[in-house]
Amino acid sequence: MSEPILTLEDVNSYYGNSHVVFDLDIEIEQNEVVALLGRNGAGKTTTLRTITGTVPRREGTIEFRGEDISSSSVDDISKKGIKLVPEDRRIFPTLTVMENLQVAHDSAVDPRPIEDMFEVFPKLEELQENKGRNLSGGEQQMLSVSRALVQNPDLLLLDEPTEGLAPVIVDDLRDVFEEVVSEDVTVLITEQNVDFALNLSERAYIIEKGANAWEGTIEELEDNEELLEEYLSVGGESGQGGEPASTD
Ligand SMILES: Nc1ncnc2c1ncn2[C@@H]1O[C@H](COP(=O)(O)OP(=O)(O)OP(=O)(O)O)[C@@H](O)[C@H]1O
């Protein structure tokens, strides 16, 4: 077993007086791909924001590579190699694809060559002169992920990467992500699209009302219909790649 890269122990976080994350424990090993699952409002996004320091944890400990980062600034945590790809895909709409990548590249401590991103996302090479605002949702997502990857993170936090994307695009993204996770990077991914998350991950945590509800391997989760129904609203028959609801 390798060393844990990230450990959350008894972590609590709040928005003002509103207590959202309760005594949360998470442990992720180097190069693991772990899913963080739970219903809408369970606290997945808040957990990722707590790890990056944007929502300060009030009690408990967060360690990254054995170092206590519980009180570190957002900037320091980012410099240590934790990158979040937020749900709302923060890209610069008026900059081209290349410029978007360049900005991310130039602000990193130890970036990868931009050309490496074009190997993972050949579509982005074709689109490199296009402005961010003219990209489709899926293309914006690829750009958002490659902006994080070009910074050479040790830990990549992906917040609902398939949110709002058409099923065909989700398929493309799945192929690309399989390549991404085979790179030398550790990933924590939240998803409403449980199939997508299960496909990529080795292990999962389920949270409910901001607290640990279950943890185990993907095989254990897939075999546990009750769990899927109870916490993830996935019935045995549903959510398994059926026809999309009318999108056109
Ligand atoms: N900025 C905020 N201020 C106050 N409360 C918030 C804020 N953002 C989220 N919350 C509340 O915190 C709880 C957890 O929300 P969070 O977004 O972390 O859940 P989630 O599991 O990521 O859900 P979703 O899948 O809908 O994104 C919810 O009750 C939500 O209403």
The ligand as a Tripos MOL2 file, in Angstrom:
@<TRIPOS>MOLECULE
LIG
   31    33     1     0     0
SMALL
NO_CHARGES

@<TRIPOS>ATOM
      1 N1        -22.6430   29.4540   -0.6060 N.pl3     1 LIG1
      2 C1        -23.4800   28.8010    0.2070 C.ar      1 LIG1
      3 N2        -24.0040   29.3710    1.3110 N.ar      1 LIG1
      4 C2        -24.8280   28.7070    2.1540 C.ar      1 LIG1
      5 N3        -25.1880   27.4290    1.9880 N.ar      1 LIG1
      6 C3        -24.7050   26.7850    0.9110 C.ar      1 LIG1
      7 C4        -23.8200   27.4220   -0.0380 C.ar      1 LIG1
      8 N4        -23.5060   26.5320   -1.0040 N.ar      1 LIG1
      9 C5        -24.1540   25.3870   -0.6720 C.ar      1 LIG1
     10 N5        -24.8740   25.5290    0.4680 N.ar      1 LIG1
     11 C6        -25.6710   24.4990    1.1370 C.3       1 LIG1
     12 O1        -24.7860   23.4930    1.5910 O.3       1 LIG1
     13 C7        -25.3660   22.1950    1.4120 C.3       1 LIG1
     14 C8        -24.4170   21.3320    0.5870 C.3       1 LIG1
     15 O2        -24.3130   21.8610   -0.7300 O.3       1 LIG1
     16 P1        -23.2710   21.3070   -1.8030 P.3       1 LIG1
     17 O3        -23.3430   22.2150   -3.0020 O.co2     1 LIG1
     18 O4        -21.9670   21.1020   -1.1600 O.co2     1 LIG1
     19 O5        -23.9070   19.9080   -2.1470 O.3       1 LIG1
     20 P2        -23.6330   18.9460   -3.3640 P.3       1 LIG1
     21 O6        -23.6400   17.5750   -2.8040 O.co2     1 LIG1
     22 O7        -22.4230   19.3840   -4.0990 O.co2     1 LIG1
     23 O8        -24.9330   19.1640   -4.2310 O.3       1 LIG1
     24 P3        -25.1150   19.3810   -5.7970 P.3       1 LIG1
     25 O9        -25.0410   18.0520   -6.3850 O.co2     1 LIG1
     26 O10       -26.4790   19.9920   -5.8600 O.co2     1 LIG1
     27 O11       -24.0280   20.3310   -6.2510 O.co2     1 LIG1
     28 C9        -26.7100   22.4180    0.7720 C.3       1 LIG1
     29 O12       -27.6760   22.3820    1.7760 O.3       1 LIG1
     30 C10       -26.6140   23.8050    0.1820 C.3       1 LIG1
     31 O13       -27.8660   24.4340    0.1580 O.3       1 LIG1
@<TRIPOS>BOND
     1     1     2 1
     2     2     3 ar
     3     2     7 ar
     4     3     4 ar
     5     4     5 ar
     6     5     6 ar
     7     6     7 ar
     8     6    10 ar
     9     7     8 ar
    10     8     9 ar
    11     9    10 ar
    12    10    11 1
    13    11    12 1
    14    11    30 1
    15    12    13 1
    16    13    14 1
    17    13    28 1
    18    14    15 1
    19    15    16 1
    20    16    17 2
    21    16    18 1
    22    16    19 1
    23    19    20 1
    24    20    21 2
    25    20    22 1
    26    20    23 1
    27    23    24 1
    28    24    25 2
    29    24    26 1
    30    24    27 1
    31    28    29 1
    32    28    30 1
    33    30    31 1
@<TRIPOS>SUBSTRUCTURE
     1 LIG1         1 GROUP 0 **** ****
